[in-house]
Amino acid sequence: GRLFSGCRLREGFERALFERMPKFFFGHVIKKSSTKTIKVLVHQYVFNARAQRRLKVKTKLLTHDPEERCNIGDFVKVRHTGENVSKRKAHIVDRIIRAQEQ
């Protein structure tokens, strides 16, 4: 047999990656999808080891907005809940940093 089981090693690696994930994201509201749901565009930097460069990656997060205070264009702070709010939502609006002037 092998010294290490591939599955256990992979599970531990994925768990370590998740623990190092940032708990907060900052981004702009780009869409009000449905009731208490917004879509937030987040920019992140990822290091590409092969190219030895930082790459800017855009991510769109479905976010829970319980009080429906956010409007399109607002700059918000979003936090990860640790568990899903619904099937595709696992983030919640922490606070509105800068509101878009209407």
Phi, psi and omega per residue, in radians:
G1 nan 2.914 3.126
R2 -1.465 2.732 3.135
L3 -1.235 -0.723 3.121
F4 -2.057 2.431 3.024
S5 -1.426 2.278 -3.093
G6 -1.050 -0.673 -3.106
C7 -1.158 -0.790 -3.134
R8 -1.123 -0.691 3.129
L9 -1.116 -0.746 -3.134
R10 -1.151 -0.743 3.137
E11 -1.069 -0.750 3.125
G12 -1.126 -0.677 3.124
F13 -1.148 -0.762 3.126
E14 -1.143 -0.674 3.114
R15 -1.116 -0.724 3.123
A16 -1.128 -0.685 3.091
L17 -1.109 -0.741 -3.123
F18 -1.122 -0.681 -3.134
E19 -1.172 -0.489 3.132
R20 -1.549 -0.094 3.124
M21 -1.120 2.517 3.088
P22 -1.158 2.453 -3.124
K23 -1.521 -0.310 -3.130
F24 -2.126 2.534 3.056
F25 -2.283 2.668 3.062
F26 -2.126 2.363 -3.132
G27 -2.933 3.102 -3.135
H28 -1.793 2.472 3.065
V29 -1.316 2.142 -3.117
I30 -1.918 -0.271 -3.104
K31 -2.797 2.474 2.972
K32 -1.771 1.758 -2.974
S33 -1.230 -1.050 -3.131
S34 -2.633 -2.859 -3.114
T35 -1.078 2.176 3.092
K36 1.068 0.438 3.125
T37 -2.333 2.316 3.043
I38 -2.275 2.795 3.066
K39 -1.938 2.205 -3.074
V40 -2.009 2.275 3.085
L41 -1.620 2.096 -3.078
V42 -2.047 2.333 3.050
H43 -1.791 2.301 3.113
Q44 -2.296 2.730 3.043
Y45 -1.879 2.270 3.127
V46 -2.121 2.364 -3.138
F47 -1.553 2.180 3.077
N48 -1.668 1.962 -3.050
A49 -1.199 -0.602 -3.100
R50 -1.203 -0.742 -3.125
A51 -1.556 -0.189 -3.103
Q52 0.986 0.790 -3.119
R53 -2.436 2.703 2.985
R54 -1.555 2.324 3.113
L55 -1.991 2.447 3.098
K56 -1.555 2.142 -3.088
V57 -2.039 2.334 3.097
K58 -1.742 2.365 3.113
T59 -2.273 2.387 3.076
K60 -1.857 2.102 -3.096
L61 -1.927 2.272 2.953
L62 -1.373 2.220 -2.984
T63 -2.241 2.468 3.116
H64 -1.451 2.211 3.107
D65 -2.084 1.502 -2.977
P66 -1.084 -0.560 -3.091
E67 -1.738 -0.018 -3.135
E68 0.918 0.825 -3.131
R69 -1.614 -0.349 -3.025
C70 -1.412 2.503 3.051
N71 -2.149 2.888 3.135
I72 -1.109 2.304 -3.138
G73 1.741 -0.224 3.125
D74 -1.187 2.532 3.044
F75 -1.717 2.072 -2.993
V76 -2.182 2.766 3.004
K77 -1.829 2.186 -3.060
V78 -2.046 2.408 3.092
R79 -2.105 2.623 3.120
H80 -1.390 2.333 -3.074
T81 -1.463 -0.317 -3.086
G82 1.612 -0.367 3.065
E83 -2.562 2.817 -3.066
N84 -1.303 2.415 3.020
V85 -1.368 -0.703 3.036
S86 -2.510 -2.846 -3.054
K87 -1.060 -0.719 -3.074
R88 -2.022 -0.008 -3.126
K89 -1.859 2.157 3.074
A90 -2.306 0.212 -3.125
H91 -2.204 2.724 -3.140
I92 -2.397 2.568 3.141
V93 -1.220 2.155 3.106
D94 -1.487 -0.856 3.076
R95 -2.891 2.779 3.059
I96 -1.615 2.093 -3.112
I97 -1.463 -0.841 3.142
R98 -2.427 2.084 -3.141
A99 -1.481 2.516 3.084
Q100 -1.301 2.300 3.110
E101 -1.268 2.301 -3.119
Q102 -1.672 nan nan
